[in-house]
Amino acid sequence: MGEPLRNDRFPRASKYDRDWIFELQMGPNALWLMEWLCGDLDLQPGMRVLDMGCGMAMSSMFLAREYDVQVWANDLWIPATDNWRRICEQRLDDRVFPIHAEANALPYAEEFFDAIVTVDAYHYFGLTDDYLDRFARLVKPGGQIGIAVPGRTIDLPDAAKPAHLETWLAEEEGAWETWQSAAFWKRHLGRCDLVEVELADTLEDGWRDWVSFGELTLAAGEARPPGRADLARKEVEAIREDAGRTLGFVRAIVRRRS
Ligand SMILES: C[S@@+](CC[C@H](N)C(=O)[O-])C[C@H]1O[C@@H](n2cnc3c(N)ncnc32)[C@H](O)[C@@H]1O
């Protein structure tokens, strides 16, 4: 075990090895975002939890260890066999189950999960009007769905992309349009009759975590996407200049009506 990646705001995540995090990261620290999200979820030991868009299953392993839940680690871009190897390395093979499935063709029984979480992923597949109507059926009545994503800190129209973000976002096609505000998510998710929106908010000073994680990964030579240190640098510079005026992290929690 190497040195942990400490951040006082996220004590649970602060126990985890920095090299392991840098190797498995696919966005601005899934462990920090997952810990923030779980702070307002009613997770109980033994629950069945779907980690939707789990990437390299880092957040899934974190959930199993920290909250003693069983996790179905579902992803599209990352093969299930690769995630299974990582899960076995961490000796979590009795509690974390990797699944390769597209968000619109999920293989689960309705009402199978006690809770669903999704970090830095829901905006890729959940922006259509009817997605939650189908997705919410996978959780039991009374169960929660928690979403944490990069997003706008204020409710801006898509056309109002700030000039200081242009150079970076020109290379992140479509990102701005999917990074929506807490108010947007509240309206969007609230249209689904199956659920009640419990919470939609913005991480205070989340941009500072975004910048610090970007700097740390760059310093460790693990820029994201791989081989694009130039783009990762542009991202850090843009987020630092923005200083939370327009971008940060947003979460929303809904509960399926009983
Ligand atoms: C930016 S990565 C984040 C991964 C991980 N949650 C993290 O934060 O490190 C977005 C993830 O969403 C998943 N994803 C995107 N579109 C998807 C879809 N249509 N169905 C299932 N997963 C999808 C991708 O496979 C990818 O791993």
The ligand as an ORCA input file, in Angstrom:
! r2SCAN-3c Opt
* xyz 0 1
  C     -16.242      9.764    -17.439
  S     -16.447      8.053    -17.245
  C     -16.651      7.942    -15.502
  C     -16.350      6.605    -14.969
  C     -16.408      6.483    -13.441
  N     -17.739      6.614    -12.929
  C     -15.493      7.508    -12.807
  O     -15.973      8.562    -12.366
  O     -14.274      7.263    -12.810
  C     -18.100      7.790    -17.835
  C     -18.533      6.335    -17.799
  O     -19.886      6.273    -18.249
  C     -20.059      5.077    -18.975
  N     -21.108      5.244    -19.971
  C     -21.216      6.234    -20.880
  N     -22.256      6.010    -21.688
  C     -22.821      4.848    -21.271
  C     -23.915      4.086    -21.709
  N     -24.652      4.476    -22.742
  N     -24.199      2.935    -21.052
  C     -23.458      2.538    -20.000
  N     -22.402      3.232    -19.527
  C     -22.083      4.362    -20.173
  C     -18.742      4.827    -19.670
  O     -18.568      3.452    -19.924
  C     -17.724      5.450    -18.732
  O     -16.989      4.516    -17.999
*
